[in-house]
Each structure stands twice: as structure tokens, then as C-alpha cells.
Amino acid sequence: MIGAGNMGYTFAEGMAESPLLNNHKLMIHDRNAETLTRIEQTKRFKVCKNLTDGLPSADIVFLAVKPYHCEELFDMMREHVNDGQLFVSMMAGVTIQSIQDMLGVDKVIRTMPNLPAKVGKGVTSYTESSSVTRVESLMIRNLLDTTGVAIHVANEDFIDKSTGISGSGPAYVFYFMQSMLEAALKMGFSDYDAKVLVTNTFEGAITLFKESDLSPTTWMNRVASKGGTTEAALTSMEDNNVKELIKEAALAAFERAVALGNESSYAKA
């Protein structure tokens, strides 16, 4: 694992006990010495203070650094990699082709994880270059599944689309939750009671949806009785075009993901 920030370390923790490691400790490198010292104290990982301590012998290399650091990183990595290695990128906007070109390698998998991976509820979409075998792809899926669930997508276009749905999606949920919290506070509920009302409402609704074959629309109709309170709320949302605005927001995130890739020098390497 190169990069031990929030996402890199989250996946490192998830993968640490995977049987795919065959009782070996996962190797971690980060350029921040304090971060490495903290990780070393956990005794769960093999800390590599220099890239050369672990990179040449690694079978799979996870790239979990900020996209704007990749050119500098790849310059340091290039002479220590080999064609047999598999590279898994968590960097937004950096294409498979650019990683292949800058590192001089063939086997690359590009992923789009999201924040709930921190609590084992993440969803990570992934796709691979043509040289990655089916066995290798399934192996990476098993590793990604340690932080939630992984879904294979047909190509990189769907990685960018995943950004608009799952990558940025938690923020949409938090936005809706914040609005409901503010409404509850305006009605006079305490901070604690407002949080309990909103949190459990979300958890309950998600559980109902996941444990049935019913669509969200069907559930809405079950909650909303004619002339009742829920119908009034849903009518207000429809009148204010809330559904279309949410769709537009997701599309805006997707379009920005594409634009960031096109604007970046590393995507054009």
C-alpha cells in the first residue's frame, strides 16, 4: 500500500487479515514519517520507510495517493517495478493508460471507493486493463470486499459515473440528513432527539429497502396515505422539483470527474 491517508489506511486495515496475504503482513509506505511511526506501533503491518524496501518484491501494489502526487511518485517507482506486478489505483481522474505509460507496466486496475469503507460499508467500483487475468480480477475483488462490497464495471467511463453516484453519494445523504436535522430543531426538538429521529429513520428505511424486493416508489406509496402528512411532504418535494435536482447533482459530479481527468496532465501522459 503506497499512501496511508484516510482511504489507503482504511483499505490496509480491511485487507490486513485477508487469507490472500497468506499470513504475511501487508507492506505500507507513506512519505510522512510520523504516520509510519504510528502505523508501526500497531504491529499489524510491515512498514516500509523507503519505496525500495517493499516495492520490488510486491505482487500487488495499491496506489492510494493524491492524484497530483502521482507524477513525482511514478518517477521514483519506475525503475523498481516489473511487468509481473499488478497495480491497483485509488486515484481519481488518473486513467489506466496514463498509469501504464508513466510506469511502463501492463496490469492496472482502477477503482472508485467511497467514504463508508471506513466502517465496512463502502462500495468500490473497479475495472481493469486487458492484460489483467480473470483470476487476478477476482482476487482484487476479494480484497476490495474487505471494506464493504466491490462491483465490477465494464470500462473507465463507469468509474467516472460511479463518482457521481457512490463516490460523492454519501455527501448527498448527509445533505438530506442535515436538512431534516435543521427541520427537527426548528420544530423544537433537542439536538440529541433530532439526531436520534433522523439517524434511525434513515437506518430503518435502508433496512426495509434492502430486505425486500420493493422499489423506493412502492415504499413511498405504502407510507403515504391519501390526504395525509407524508403525501403533503412528497407533493411539496415534487412541486419543488427535488427529484430532478438530485439527478442533476449526480450528473454534475460525473461531468466534473470527466473534466478533472481531461484537465490533468497526468491523465494525458
Sequence and secondary structure as in RCSB ss.txt:
>XXXX:A:sequence
MIGAGNMGYTFAEGMAESPLLNNHKLMIHDRNAETLTRIEQTKRFKVCKNLTDGLPSADIVFLAVKPYHCEELFD
MMREHVNDGQLFVSMMAGVTIQSIQDMLGVDKVIRTMPNLPAKVGKGVTSYTESSSVTRVESLMIRNLLDTTGVA
IHVANEDFIDKSTGISGSGPAYVFYFMQSMLEAALKMGFSDYDAKVLVTNTFEGAITLFKESDLSPTTWMNRVAS
KGGTTEAALTSMEDNNVKELIKEAALAAFERAVALGNESSYAKA
>XXXX:A:secstr
 B  SHHHHHHHHHHTT GGGTT   EEB S HHHHHHHHHHTSSEE SSGGGTGGG SEEEE S GGGHHHHHH
HHGGG  TT EEEE  TT  HHHHHHHHT S EEEEE  GGGGGT EEEEEEE TTS HHHHHHHHHHHGGGEEE
EE SSHHHHHHHIIIIISHHHHHHHHHHHHHHHHHHTT  HHHHHHHHHHHHHHHHHHHHTSS  HHHHHHHH  
TTSHHHHHHHHHHHTTHHHHHHHHHHHHHHHHHHHHHH GGGG 
